[in-house]
Amino acid sequence: MLSRFQLARLRAFRKRAPSPVEKEPVASARVVCIASGKGGTGKSIIATNLAVIRARQGERVLLVDFDSGLANAHLLLGLAPHHDLGHVMEGTVGPREALVEGPHGLKLLSGGVGRQALVNPTRRELDRLFKALRPLEDEFDLVIIDHGAGMAYGTIAHLAATSTLLLVTNHEVTALSDAYALYKRAHMVNEHIRVGVVINRAPDERMAHSGWERFRRASQQFLGVVPDLVGWVPADVAVEHSVQLRVPVTISAPESAAGQAIQRIASWGPIDHARTASAFYEKARRALR
């Protein structure tokens, strides 16, 4: 016969213990942020092709174009969305309604073009948007967020929440300087962030590695931490043609020098481990406060 005290402890344990038929919660998606210090680095080309490659490998991929009203991922993918992030933020449509399907089944959430609401959103508006986007994490294996150039409020909140950042730059001094500034800010808001650098549109390997060495030395000297060199992508006319065709270069010219280089970048190991302890957009909402 169990005592009253023992019965109470047993009931409490049963309430705490999970039922054997209960399923474990589905893990949220891995989230990779892609950003650059300045415009014109070809960041969106890297983001769209990375999404295509990963979707082709069988992953459920969501590409979020988080550019501030100057989105172009839909153009690069040959898509014509009826809704965008601005509509989701305003509550006009839900996030699932705003998704459009792209190559190999990837889904795109467009950032909109020329929408003032996205240029300088308030903390409250971003919080509402992040809350709306949170459920999407449970429906995808990989979420790729293509940020606008610079250090907008929304970008910094994303960097504070993510575990993995792909930083796209060029070999030019101005691009490297702006990329370093973003890298420094990322470490200020998130000391555990894993960062990989892509040197894009390089004339040749020597120039690419020269640019990387400048970035590496500055990072080591002033921050004491150095990102990964993920790879470099050569300047390639095949990319220009792909933009005109509105077909990603890894589809239109997969054997081109740029196509092959981006394919190698897509195999960067941290992409496969880009998951945080809690849901990404829950962390991003906390970063806004």
N, C-alpha and C positions, 0 to 999 in steps of 0.2 A: 504494500500500500504506500503510495507516494504521499508525502506530507503536502500541506497547502503551499508551502514555500517552494518545494520541488516542482509542483504542478505549475506554479506561476512562472518559474524559470523556463520550464519546457514550452509553455505557450509563447513566451517571449522569443525563444530560440526559433520556434516554428515560423513566427512572423518575420524574423530576420532572414531565415534560410530560404533560398530560392527553390521554387517547385522544380522537381526533376523534369517536368514537361515544358518548363519555360524555355524559350529560346534566348540565347544571348543577343544583346543589341547589335545591330549591324554597324560596323565601324564606318566612321565618316570618311569621305573622300580624302585622298592626298591632294594638297594644294600647293601649287608652284606659282609664285609671282614672277612676272617678267617686267623689268623696268629699265630705264636709261636716264642718264642725267640730262641729256638734251635731245631735241627732236632730230629726225633725219638719220638715225643710226640704223634703220631697218629692223627695229625691234618687233614691229607687228608682223613682218615677214617671218622672223624666227618663231614667233608665237603661233601663227597660223599653221606653219609647216610642222611644228612640233606637235600640235593638236592632231593634224592629219596622220602623222607617222604613228602616234600612239593609238589612235582609233583604228588604223589599219592593222595594228598588232592585236586587236580584239578587246581593247579597253573601252569602257564607257567614259567618254571624254566630254567635258563641258568647257568651252572657251568663253570667258567673260571679257568683253572689250570694255575696259574701265576708263577709256579715254574721256576727257572732259568735254564732251560735245563735238569732238573731232575724230570720231571713230572711223576706222577704215577696214577693219577685219572682214566685214561683210562684203566689201568690194574685192578684197584679195581672195575671198572664197567663192565669189560669184553668186552671192545670195542677196535677197531683197526682203529684209525683215519688215513686218508691218508694225512691230512694237519694239521698244528698246528699254534700257535701264531707266530712262526718265519716266516712262509710263509706269514702270514697276514702283519707282520711288513715290510717284504721285498717287499710287493706288488705283490707277485706271484699269490695269490688268494685273493678274498674278504672274509670278516669275515663269511658271510652266507655260502660260499662254504666250509669253514673249519669246520662247525658244524657237529656233528654226534649225532644220537638219541640214548638215553639210556633208562633205565627202566622207565616205566610209562610216557614216552614221554619227559622226560627231555632232554635238549640239552647240549652237552659238547663241549667246545673249548679247545683242548688239549694244553699243554705247550711245548710239544716236549721233546725229550730225546737226550742229548749230543750235542745240537746245540749251538755253540760258540756265535752266534749272540744274544742269549737270556741271556748269562751269565753276560755280562756287557754292556748293551745297552747304547748308548749315549742319551743325552737329546733330540736331534733331532729325533732319532729313536723311542724313547718312545712317543714323541709328535705325530709322524706319526701313531704309533700304536693306541694311545688313540683316535685320530681323526677317524680312521677307525672303532673302536669299538663303537663309540658314537651312531650310528643309531640302534644298537641292543637293546639299552635301551627301545626303543619305542615298541619293539616286545615281551617283556616279563613282567611278573608280578614281578619276583624276580630274581636278579642276585647275585650269590654266587661266591666270588673270593677267591680261595685257594692259599695263598701266600707261597713262599718258606720260610724256616727258616731264621731268621736274619733280618737285616735292610737295604736291597738293596734300591737303588735309586727309583725304581719303586714302591716298597712297601711303602716308605715314602710318595710318591705322592698320592698313594691310600688312605693312612691314613689321609692325609690332606683334602681329598675330601669327605670321607665317613661320615655318621652320626652314623654308627653302626659297632662295631668290636667285634668279638668273639675270645677271646684269649685262646688258648689251651695250657695247660702245664701239667706237672706231679707233684707228691708230692716230688720228689727229690730236694735237695738244688740247684743244678746246673740249673735244668729246671726252678725253681721258680725265680732264680736270673736273668736268661736271659729273662724270661717273664716280670719281673718287668722293666728291661731296655727298652724293647719294649713298655710297657705301659707308661713309663715316656716319651719316645720319641713321642708317639702318642699324648700325652697331650701337648707337646711342639709345635707341628705343628697344633693341632686342639683342642682348649680348650673346644669345645662343644661336642666332641665325646662321644658316649654312649658305654661303654665297659662291656662285660660280660665274666667271667672266667669259663672255664671248666677244672676240674681236671680229667685228663684221666688216664686210666690204674692203678688205685689205688688198692692196695691189699685189703683194707677194708675201711669202712666209717670213722673209727677213723683216719687213715692215710690221707685220703682225706681232712678231716676237719682240721687236723693239718697243712697240707700244705697250705690250704686256710687261716688259721689264720696268718701264717707267711707273706703271700702275703698282707693280709688286713692290718696288723700292719705296714708294711713297707710303704704301700701306704698312710695310714693315717698320719704317722709320717713325711714323707719326701715330700709328694705331697699335703697333705690336702684333697685328694679326694680318694674315694674308689669305685672300680667297683662293679658290681653285681656278686654274685655267682650264675651262671646259673644252675650248677649241677656237679655231678661227675659220672664217668663211671668206673665200676670195671674192673680189669684185667679179661679177660674171654676167654677161649679156643675157644668159638664160633666165636670170631673175627678172630683168627688165621685160623680157618677153612674157614671162609668167604673169606679171602685173597687168600688162596690156590684155592678156587673154582672160584675166580674172580666174586663173587656175594656179594653185600653189606649185612652186617649182619642183617639189618632190613628187608631183603627179605629172606635170607637163614635161619635165626633163630630169627624171630621177638619176640618170647617169652623168649629169653635168657636174662640174667641179663643186658648185655651190650646193647642189642637191645631195651629193655624197657627204659634204662637210656637215650639213644640217642633220643628215641621218646619224652621223657619229655623235653630234651634240645631243640628240634625242636619247642616246644610250647612257648619258651621265647618271651614275649610280644613285645619287641623292634623290632623283626624281622618283625612284621606287620606294623611298623611305620618307617622303615628304608629308608625314602625318604628325599632328600635334596631340598633346595629351587630352585636350578637350576640343570641341568643334571649333573650326577656324573662325566662323562668323560670330560665335559667342565671344571669342577672344578679341576679335576686332571691335565688337560693341563695347567691351570693357575698356579698350584702348582709347575710345572716344571720350571717356569720362575723366 
